[in-house]
Amino acid sequence: MNFRVSVMLALRFLGIGAGRTRSNARRSLYGAIAGIGISLVPLVIVLVVSDGMIEGISSRIIELSTTHFRVEDYTGDPGTGGTAEDFEQIARQLKDEDQTGRITATWCERQGIGIAIGPKGRSGATVRAVDPSFLAPGTAASDLLTVDSGTLDLSGGNGALIGRKLAADIGVSAGDSFRVLTMRTSPSGQSIPRFTTCTVRGVISSGYQEMDALWVFIPFSTGFRILSPELSSTFINVHVTEPFGSLEPVRHGLMRSAPAGFTVYTWKELNRSQFQSFNTTRTLLVFIMLLIVFIASINVSSALVMLVMERRKEIAILKSSGASPAGITMSFLLAGFLTGVGGLAAGLPAGILCSLHINDLFAFMERGLNLANRLAYVIGHAGGPAAGEPDTIRLLDPAYYLEVIPVHLQAGELFVIAAGTLVLSVLVSILPAVRAGQEKPLETLRKF
């Protein structure tokens, strides 16, 4: 019994070239194909969505928050950075003395805590005083930030860019004025409040509310004046080419160029715990989805067991005609393999299609859920007094997730899914296939 005969026999088990014969075991194999296909769809979606979430959040953190490198002064010596001009001079020096050719931009930032006060109320705010070049057109920051109203411009001493949520909380929009309350320390050591009036140049969003909900951007010179050095931190941000490559050569160069007492941190060090949390969550989600695929693959084994029992007479005749046990075993292994191929052909394209349109699917499901919620609310309050509107259902809360999920298919991950599914289908087919090869034809023919 050669390999070609084993292939033909496996195809016959699946109903290909078998005429109109009815088989309950074959129906079980079709059910196993459907089970594998259905289980692959959420696996692909979870991989694509988790990769997109991690990529989108990570890029915003690296480009908009911690940047690629942070050069910070912990000495407190005014001689190394007592004025805004001192820090700007150090920033220019770091770029001019770069010997790696990888530093593309440097700028200063002073960051502190304040209270934003508007006509609607007040809220805590993270005040970020940056050089206007940080938000210039063509930079990574300008590409990642969305301007709801106004412009992405920090020109003018009292101009400010404010996060979308903070703007809604205090009731301001582009062109409005609001006050920022900060604290300063007097020579006697007392904390004195300072009020600064700012004009909203633009309302912005990074698409990740957990990071930008409290942001207030102001010019570096203004921030240096209103933010007390004792209650804020001042540092120099450094952007480089290939931030995901080797960073040590650039780091060594920055440490040589920076004044004494300055420390250099990479984005990996500043965000280590957060990125580990992202990867752990992704691993757990993928593990759960793999368990679902494994359970679906078990159906292949049970379907083959039924097939062996159903085809015992056929197996006995083949063995009596000279078929080898290895050939019989191979035919059932091929049947399990082809079952996996069928499930893969059905589930992988469906998972890819759903992943490519995941944002549209979420929007469609949200509309459906909110419509059903509104109908239930209206029916529940029929004949009674109006009590406002029902709460809006959000599948992905913008306070914790990206508003729009970046979708990038990874060919390597899809290949691993395909190969793993096929290998798993063959592995679960080994026991019933070996059992089929060990069938004793004489005992079987006596029963029939």
N, C-alpha and C positions, 0 to 999 in steps of 0.2 A: 504494500500500500504506500504509494509515493505521496509527496507533498501536494501535488495537484489534486489527487483524489480527496485528501483531507480538506482542502479548500472547498471543493465542490460539495462535500458532505456538510461542512459548516454552513455554507450558503443555503443548503437545503433545510438545515435545522431552523434557519431564520425565515424560511418561506420563500426564498429566492430560487425559482426553478422547481418548486415543489407542487405545482398545480394548485388545485383548490382543496387540498386536504386540510381538515380542521385539526387544530392542535392547541390544547390548553397551555402546554408548556411554552409554545411559541408566543401565545398571548402574554405570558409572564415575562418573556424576553422583551417584548414590545413595551411592557410596563416598566421594565428595568431601564430601557432606553429613555423613556419619558422621565423617569425619576432622576437619572444622571443629568439629562438636559436641564431639568428644572432646578436642580441643585447647583449647576454651574452658573446660572444667571446671577444669583445673589453673590456668589464668590467673585465673579468678575467685577460686579458693581462695587462691592466692598473694597477691592483692591484699587480700582480706579478712583473712587471717591476718597478713600483714605490717603492715597498718594497725592491727589489734587489738593486736599485740605492741608496736608503737611507741607507741600510745596508752596501753596499760596500763603499760609500763615508764616512759614519760615522766611520767605522772601520779603514779606512786609516787616517782620521783626528785624531782619538783617539790614535791609535798605533804609527803613524809616525810623527804627528805634536805636538799636545798639551799633549799627553800621559795622563795617568789616574790622576795623581796629578802633580802639579807644585809648588815647594817651591822656592820662589823668595825673594831676599834681596832688600829692598827699603831704607835702612839706609844710604848706601854709606860709611859705616865705614870700613876702611881697616882692622881693627882688627878682624872683623867677616868673612871676605872673601876677603882678599887682594891679594892672590895668587891662582894659580891653585891648589896647594896642600891643601890650606885651604878649598876650596870647595869640593875637593875629600874627605877630612877628614870628613866634615859635611855629605856628602852623605853616607859614611860608617857608621857614627854614627846613622843616621836615620834608617838604616836597622837593625843595631845591637840592637837598643833600642826598636824595634817594639814588642809590647806585644800582638797584634792581630794575628800574624802568617800569615798575608795576603800579606805582602810586599814581592815581588819576586825579584825585582831588583831596584837599584837606580844608576843614573849616572848624570854627570854634562854636561851642555851645555851653550855655549855662542853664542848668535845669533846677527848678525849685517847685515848692508847693505854694498855692495861693487859693483865694476864694474869688470866683467870678460872680459879679452881682449885676443882674439885669432887671428889666421891668417886671418880669414874671416871677423872679425868685433868685436864689443864690445857690451855688454848688461849688464843691471843692474842685480844684483844677490843677493839672500838671502844666506849669508854665515852662515852655521851652524857648529859650532865646537863641536863635540861630542866625548864621550869616544868610542873607537873601539868596546867595548863590546855591545854597542847598536845595532850593525849590525852583531853580531856574529851568526854563523849557529844555527838554532833552535829557534831563537828569533822571536817575532811577526813581527819585521821590516824586517828581512830576508825573511820571508814567503810572505810578501806583496809586496816586491820590486822585479822587474824584471831587470836582468842585460842584456842589449843589447850587450855589449862588455866588455872585461876585467873581473874583479872579484869584489866581494863585500868586499873589503879589504882596511882598512885605515892605514896599517902598513907603517912606514916611516914618517919622519917629514914633507915631502913636498907632500905626497900623497893626492889625492882628488877624491871624487866621484861627478859626475856632472849629472844634469838632462838631459833627452833626448832632449828636445826642446832647452835648453840653449847650449848644445853641438852642435846641428845643426846650431844655430844662429851664434856662433863664430867659427865654423868649426874645431872642435877637436874630437878626438876619443881616445880609450884606448891607452896609451903609449905616447900620445902627451903632450906637455907642454903648459901652458897658464899662464897669469899673473892676479893677483887679486889686484885691486886698492882699498885700504881702507884709512881712514883718522884717524889721531891721533891729539891730542891737546898738544901743547908745554907748558912748564911752564909759558910762557908769555900769554897763551890763544889763540895763533894762530893755525889754522888748517893746518896741514902738511900732504901731501899725502905720502902713503907708498905703494910700489910695492912689491908683493911677488910672486915668481915663483912656480907654482904647477905642478905636474905630474898627469895626469888623470889615476887613477887606474881602473876606470870602469864608463860606461855610464849606468844610471839607470832610471827606470820609475816605478811609483806606479800605473799606469793605470788611473790616474786622473790628467790630465795635468794642470788644474787650480791650483792645490796645489803644484805640484813639478816642474813647468816649469822653475823656477829660482833657484832651489836648488843647492848649492855647499857644500858638506860635507868635512870637514877637521878635523884632530885630535884636541882634546880639548886643548892640550898644545900649538899647533900652533896657534889656534884661540885666546887663552888667550894672546898671544904675539902680534898678528897683529891687533886685534880688540880693539879699545879704549873703556875702561869702560864707558866713558861719552857718547859714540855714539852706545852702544850696551847694551844688557841685558844678565845677567848671572843668571842661575837658576838650580835647581836640579829636574830632572824628576824621578817620582816614578811609578813603575808598581805594580799592586796588582792582586790577584785572584778575580774573579767575579767583574769586574769594573761596571757592570750594577746592582749590588746589593746595599745594604746600604753602603755608603761611610763615614758616619759621625764618626763611631768609629775609622777608620784609620786616618781620618782628625784630630781628637782630639789628637791622639797619636803623629802625626807628629808635631802638634803645640807645644806639650810639649817638644819634643826632639829638635826642631829647635832652633837656637840661637835667642836672642831678636832682633826684627826688621824684622824677616822673616815672610812672609805671605804664607798661603797654599791655593791653588785654585784647585777645582776639574774640571774634563773635562766638566761637565755639566755647570759650571759657565763660563768657557772659550769659550764655543761654543753655548751658549743659543740662541742667535739670529739666528744663521745659522740653528740649528735644528728646531727652530720654523718655519723658512721659508720653510724647507723641508716638515714638517707636514702640513702646510697650503696649499702648492702646491698639495700635495697628496690628501688632503681632497677635494679641488676644482675639481681635475680630477675625483675622484670617484663620486662626486655629479653630474657632467655632464654625466658620464656613467649611473648613476642610473636614470637620467631623460630619457635617451634613452630607458632603460628597461621599465620605466613607460609608455612611449608613445607606445612601442610595446605591452604592456599589454592592453592598451585601445582597441586594435584590438580584444581582446577576448570579451570585452563587446559588441562591434558592431556586431561581428559574432554571439553572443548569441541572440542579438535583432533580427537579421535576422532569426535565428533558431526558435525563438518563433513565429514569423510571419508565417514561413513556416509550423510549426507543430501545428497550432491552431486547425485544425480539429482533429488531433490525441490527443491533450490535451483535447478537448471537449469530445471525446469518452471515454478517460480514466476516466475523472471526472464523466461522466454519468454512468460508470461501477463501481463507488465507490472509485476511487482514491482520496486521500485527497490533499488539496492545499499544505500542508507541504511536501508531497511526491513528487509532481510535482516540487516544488521549489528545493528540495534536488537533484533531478535528473539533473537539469540545473546547480546547484552549482557544482555537481560532474563533469559535462561536462567541466565547466571552470577549475576546478582543474586538470582534466586529460589533458586538453590543456596545462596548465602550466607544468605538468609532461613531456609531449611530447617535449615542447620547452627546458626544462631543460636537458632531455636526449640527445637532439641534440646539444645544445650549450655548456654545461659544459665540456664534454669530448673534444670537438673541441678547446675550450679556453685553457684547460690544455695542450693539445698537442702542440698548438701554443706557449704557454708560455715556455714549456720545450725546444723548439727549437728556441727561440726568437733570439738568436745571429746568428744562421744559416739563419733565415728568413731575418734579417737585412742585412747580407752579400749578400744573394741572390738578394734582392731588390736593393742594392747598385750597384751590378754588372750589373743588368738589366738597371738601370737608367743611369749609366756611359756609357754603350754600346749605348743606345739610344742617349745620349748627344753627344757621339763621332761621331755617324752616322750623326746626325743633323749638327754638326760642319763641317764634311767633305762635306756634301751636300751644306751647306751654303757658303763654300769657294771653291767650284768646279770651276776650271778655273782661280782662282785668286791666289795671292801670299800666300805662307804659313805663318801663323801667330802664330806658336807654337802649344801647346796642349790646349784643353779645360780644364777648372777647374774641379777637381775631386769633385763629389757630395758625401757628407757624411750625412747620415740620423741622426746620433748622432755625433755631432762635438766633437772630443776628447778634445778640449780645455775646454769644459763645462760638458761633461758627461764621464762616465766610458767607457773604451775601450771594456771591456767585462762585461756584466751584470750578476751578480750572481743570480741564479734562485733557489728559495726555496719555495715550495708550503706550504701554511699555511692551515692546515685542518680546523681550526676554521673559517677562512675567507670564505673558500669554502662552509662550512655548512651554514654560514649566507647568502651567495648568494643564495643557494638552497632554504633555508627556506623562505627568503624574496620573491623570485620569486613565490613560491607556494602561500604564503599568499596574495601577490598582485593579482595573478590570481583569487583567490577566492573573494577578495574584489571587483574587477571590475565586477564580475559576479553576485553580490547581486541584483542590480536593475533589470536586465532582468529576473533573476530567480524568484524574487518576483512578477514581472509582469506576468510571466507564471503561477504562482500559483493563481493569482487573475483573470485569464481568466474565463468568464462566459460561460459555455457550451451551454446554451439554445440559446443565441444570436449567437454564432458561428455556431451551427447546422442549424439555420434558414438561414444563409447566404449560406450554402453549400447544 
